[in-house]
Every structure is written in C-alpha cells, then in structure tokens.
C-alpha cells in the first residue's frame, strides 16, 4: 500500500494476495485505581489528563493499522489491562467506532472486556457494554476472602465481586468469566475449595484459575525479601491445583488449558487463538503483536508511544521469528492445552521426529505419569501440568 512499508503489510497476506482472516485484536488499557501487590503488567494510576492523551493516541493507532493492513477481517477483540472497565462508556464507544471503521467485523465476533468489581457498580454500565457489542465479560474476583483481597492490594471486597456478577447477569450477559488465584499467602486447601464452590454456585460460563507467582518488580517481590509471605508449601499447592481441577470438571467445566475451564461452547476464542498461534495485533502502550513471522512491541511509556504513532514507525523494530523459534513456541503453547501437541504438525514444521529425538526424556515422563500419548498427540497429565514449565523446557529446547 503506498505510503506504508511493505514489511508491515506482507505478514497478513496469503499466497493469493488476499488478506488473512480473523485477526485477533488486543487493546491494552494501562490504567488502574491502584496497583495490586502481585501484578507485573504495565499499568499506572488512572488520571483524566493522561487518559485523554492515551485515548487520542490509541484512536490514531487504530486508524494507522486499519490503513496499513487494508481493513482486515477480525475474529475477536479483547480489552485487557490494567482495568479497561475504568474507561467511561462514551469513550469506549469511540474506540469501538474506530475499530468498526478501520477493521472488518466478522459474524458472531467475540468481544471481551476485563473488569474489576469496584469499577462496575451499576446496571446501566453493563447494559451499555452489551449495546455497543461487547458480549463477553471477564471479572477479576481473585479471591472471595476480604482479608486476602486486602493483602493482595485489590480495591474491592467479596460482596462487590458477587454484586458485579449479578448485575452483569441482570443486564443480559450470557458469557461471563471469573478470574481466581490459588496458592496465596496463608491459603489452605480447604479455603481454596470453599471459594471454588462459592464461585461455581454463581454459574459462570468460564473460569480462569491461576497459581500465584512472585514476579520481578512487584510489591510482593519486595515484601518477600523482608518478611515471610507464608506461601503454601508445594505439596499443598499441588493439591489445590489437582483437587480444584477435578472439582471443576465434576461440575462440567472442561479444563481446556492449564489455567482455564469452560462450560461446553464457552472456550475463550481469543485466548485459544494465542495457543493456536494465530496472528494478533496489539494496540496501546506495551502491547505485543505477531504478524506472520514478525513480532514487535509498542513502547511502554506514553511519550514514546505517542511519538511512535505520530511518526508512523510502530512495528518497524521487529523480531524475525526463525523456524527454530516457531517450533519452540509450537511445543510451549500446545502443551499448555488439553489438546496437546500434534506430533505430525511438529514434524512438518521442523522435519524432525520429536519422539525419536527426545526418546529418553519422553520415556521417563511417561513412566512417571506426567505425559500421555494418543491419536498422534502428546499431552500433559494433571500431574504433568503442575511441572509444565520444566517439561516444556526439556522438550522444546535442545
């Protein structure tokens, strides 16, 4: 397209010159009311001046990519953060209008917004979201114990969490996901199971249950250096993961990825797209994109992000994904899913026989009940999922 570097268009073109279909769109909203003690995602405290600057730049970026990529078809939109639900509805509508203008929406699109319970306290907010096309809600509960929520630095309590869910249902949302965290300071298996049962009573369509990890640069990391956070021992955390997964499956939530459970028909299509290695375009500060074999990251800070959008050089500093990297990512992403790694797909990509190459490791993993193989797929068992990072490391890399 005249006026734009060919390298930014080529990744989305198929061999016949037609644009790729069903691109995933991620919008990063880097604002929160307060920073949670465990969070390592790029975000800042919300203020109107910076947000107005962000919104103007984001709208310009949407326009820029729409022109560069020739208004491609998109299959999902995901507003993540940060706390996207802090965006006032009329300004969120501006973003949706810009997306409709610059991208081609497909039928039955999945449009998700993440929300914290403290920022969604009235029925009309949810009704407005539905009216503008948002059809999937991801509510960040994290815990249903008020003392734990305070220790996490969450700005809501358990009552607000349940009320937010009920308001969303009342408004008409039929696809709601709830985020929870296990392995929290001082947490016991009994408490975790009780919380899961309380959440299941609400009947959400989807649940994401993440094990707490102490990330670099977070308040928890700094606190851990000075005080004992009293994290549960590994044996207790293992029980939380396995017993929790077994309970959710008994309640008809299918574990389709290590941390994700869904009722039939309610798998997150956006996140599944990442695990299936589909192309995705991230917009907003620090957002990551992968188009074809090229991956790039937007500047994190507003001044640099704004300059990159106005100068139209977003994406010019990219990483070329080599066949070796793509093969490693195929193993890493596939083994996170219940479907597992299709061995024939790996062989087509690499020309190598993974089973033969890693025979000793695979035999040991199978003998110890950490992996299973059937119908041409290599999968992790639940015990294998507990140590997934180590297994993936041993199979994905030489």
N, C-alpha and C positions, 0 to 999 in steps of 0.2 A: 504494500500500500504506500503510495507516495507520501513522503514526509516522515515515515517511521522506519526504523532499522528492520531489515528483513529478518534478522535473528529473533525478533520478538513476535513475528507472525508465523514463521515456519513451524514451530513446535506444535501448533494446533491444526496444521494442515495434513490431511490424509494424502495418500498417493495419487488420488484423482483430483486433488486440488480443492476438495470440499473441506469446510471447517469441521473440526472434531465435535462430537455431540456430547451433550450432558456434562459440561464442565462443572466442577464443584466450585462454589464461591464461598470464601470465608471473609467476614468483616470483623476486624479486631477493634474492640471498643476499650481503650486503655484507661478507664476511669472506674474508681470505686469510692464508696463512702469512707472506707478505712481499709488498711492493708491487713490481711489475715496473717497470722503468725507462721503459717506453713506455706504460703503462696510464693512461688518464684516467677510467676508470669509477669511480663512487663505491664505495669499499671501505675497510676498516680491518683491522688485525691481529687475528686471532682470539683471543678470550679467553672463558672459560666464563661469567663474570658477565654480560657484555654480550650474549653469545649467548642465554643463558637469558631475558633481557629481550626480545630480538628475537623469540624463538620464541613467547613468551606473547602478544606484541602481534600477530604475524603470524597466529596462530590466531584471535585476536579479530577481526582484519580479514577473514579468510576467512568467519567466521560473519556478520559485518556485511553483506558483499556478497551472501552467499547469501540473506539475508533481503530485502535491498533489491531484488535482481534476480529474486526468486521462483524460486530454484534453476534457473537457465537451463541449457540443454544446452551442453556444451563439446566442442570437437573436438581440441584439443591443450593440453598443459601443458608449459611449458619452465622448468626451473630454471636460472637464469643468475646470473652474479656479476661480481666475486668468485669464490669457489671453492665451489660447492654441495656438492662431494664431501667437504668438511670436516664436514658435518652427520653426526653419528653415526646409524647406520641406524635405531635405535629412535625417534629424534626425527624423522627423515624420515618414518617410518611415521605419526607423529602428524599431520604435515602432510597426508599422503595421505588419512588417515582423515577429517580435517576437510574436505578437498576433496570426497570422496565423499559426505559428509553434506550439504554445502551446495550442491553443483552436480550436474547430471545428466550422468553419463558416457555418451558415445556408443560404439557398437560400433567396434572397430578404432581406438581412440584412439591418437594418437602422444604419448608421454610421454618427454621428453628431459631428461637431466641433464648439465651440463658437469662435467668432471673434470680435475684436474691430475694427472699421473702420480705425483707424490710422495705424493699423498693416497689412492691406491687401490693398495695393495701386497699385497692378499691375495684369494684366490679367493672366499672366503665373502662378501666385501663385494659383489662383482658378483652372486653368486647371490641375495643378499638383495634387491638392487635389482630383479632380474627377478621375484622372488616378490611384490614389492609393486606390480608393474605397470609399472615403468619399462622401456621397450622400445627406446629409442634413446639412444646414448651419444655425447657429443661430447668427444673427448680433445684437450687443448691441448698438442700437441707444440711448435709454433712453429719449432723447428729441430732438426736431428739432429747438430749440431756442439757439443760440450761447451763450447768456448771461447766460442762465440756465445751459448749459453744463459747462461753466467755474465755476459756483458756485458749481456744483456737483464734480468738480475736474476731469472731463473727458478730456482725451488727444486728442480729435478730435473735429471738428466742424460739423455743419449740412451739409455743402457741401460735406465733406469727407464721411459722412454717406450715402448720396444718391449715390455718385460715387461708393462706395464699393458695394452697392446693384446692381447697373447697371453693374459693372464689373463681378460680380458673375453670373448674368443672361447671359451676353455675353459669358462667359466661358462655360455655359451649365447647371448651377444649376437649377433644376426644383422644389426644395423643400427648400424654404428659410423662416426662422422665423425671426421676428423683435421684439426685446425687447423694451418696453417703460415703463416709470414710471409716475404715476399721483400723485396728492397731494403734489407737490413740493413747496418749498418756494416761496411765492408771486404768485403762479399759480392761474388763474381764470378758470372757466368752459369754457368760450369762447375759451381761448387759447388751452386748452386740446382738445376740439372738433376739432379745426382747425388743430392741429397736427395729430389727428387720420385720418382726411380726407386726409391730405397730404401723410400719410403713405399708406393708402388704395389705393391711386392713383398709387402707385408702384406695387400693386397687389402681395404682398407676399402670400405664401400659409398658413402661420401661424403667429399669433401674441400673445405675452405674455405681459400683461399689469398689472404691479404690483403697488400697493399703497405703497408710501414711508413709511417706518417705521424707527424710530431713534433707531439704535441698539447700545447696550452697547460697549464701547471701540472704537467707530468710531469718526472721526473728527467732524461730525455733533453733536454727543452727547456732546462733549467737548464745541463746539461752542454754543450749546443751553443753557449751563449753564451761559454763559457770555453775549450773545446777543439774541434778539428775531429773530428767523429764519423766522417769518411771515408765518407759515404754514397755509394753507386754513382752515377755520372753518369746523367742522364736517358736517354741512349742505351742504357746497359747495363740500366737498369730496364725500358725498353721491350722489350728482348729477353727479359728474364726473364718478363714478362707474356705476350708473344705466343708465344714458344717453349714456355713452360710450359703454356699453354692448349692449344696444338697437340699437345703430347706427351700430355697427359691425355686429350684427345679421341681420340687414336690408341689409347689403352688403354681405350676405351669408357666414359669419364667424360664425360657431357654437360654442357657449360657452360650452365647454365640461368639464371645471374645473373653479374654481373661477377666476383665473387669465389668463386662456388660451383659445384661439379662433382659430379655424382651418376651412379651406375650406374642403368640403367633401373629405375624403380619405387622409387627411394630419395631422391627430392627431399625436402628438409625441408618438411613441410607447415606447420609453424608459421611459419617464415620466409617461405614463399610466401604465407601469409596476410597478412603485413605488406605485401608488394609488391602483393597484390591488394586492399589497403585494407579488409580485414575488421575488424570491431570486436575490440578486445583490451582485457583488464583486467589491469593490472599491480599486483601486491601486494608489499609490502615497502618499505623506505626508498628514496626517489628513483625508484620505479617510475612509469612513464608509462602512462596509459590513454587510449584513444579509443573513446567510446561514441556512436554516431551522429555528430552534428556537434559534439560536445563533447570537448575534450581537457584533461586535468589531470595534475598530477604530485604524487606523495606527498612530504612533507617528507623531506629527506636525512638529518637527524640524528635519533638515537634519541629524544631527549626530545620534540622537536616531532612526530615520527611517532607516538609513544605517545600524546601528548595529542590528536592528531587522531583516532586510532582510538577512544580512550576517550570523547572528546567527540562522536563520530559526525558529524564535519564533513568527512571526507575527500571530495574531489570537488566541494565547494561553490565553490571558487575555480577556475573553469574558463575555458578559451578557447573561444569560439564559432568554429567553422571556417566561414568565409564561402564562398560558391560560388567566389570567386576563389582562395582558399587551396586548396580541394579540387581545383580544376582544376590549379593549380601542382603539387600533390602527385601527381596522376594522371600528369603528364608525368615528374616526377622519379623516381617509383617504377617506372613502366612501362619507362622507358628503361634502367633498370638490368638488366632481364631480357632473356633471349634472345627471348622472345615479342615484346617491344617494345610500342609504344603503338598501341592500336586507335583509328584516327582517327575512326571513327563514334562511339565511346564519348566521345571528347573533344568532338565536335560536339554530342552530345546533352546533355552536361553544361554546355557553355558557350554553345551556339548559334552558335559561330564556326567558320570554316574555317581550321584551323591552317596548312594548306599554302598557302592564299592569303595569309594574314596574314604568314607568315614566308618567303615565296617566295624572296627574295634569299638569306637565310641557308641555307635548305634546299638551294637550288641549289648554293651554294658548298660545303656539307658533302658533298653527293652527288658533286660533281665531284672532290673531294679524297679520295674513298673512305672517308669517315667515317660515313656513314649509307647505308641501303638501304631501299627501299620495295617491298612486295609484298603482295598479297592484303588490302589495306586496313590494313596495319601499317607503322609507321615504326620501324626498328631501328637500333641502333648496330653497326657492324662491329667487329672486334677492335681495329683502329687507333682507331676512334671511342671504344671503351671506355677506351682509355688517357687520353683527354682528356674523359672523360664529364662531369666537373663543369662544364667550360666550355661544352660543347654543351647540357647540360641548362639551364644558366643562360640561354643565348641563346634557347632555345625555350620555357621555362616562364614566363619573366618578360617584361613589356613593357619 
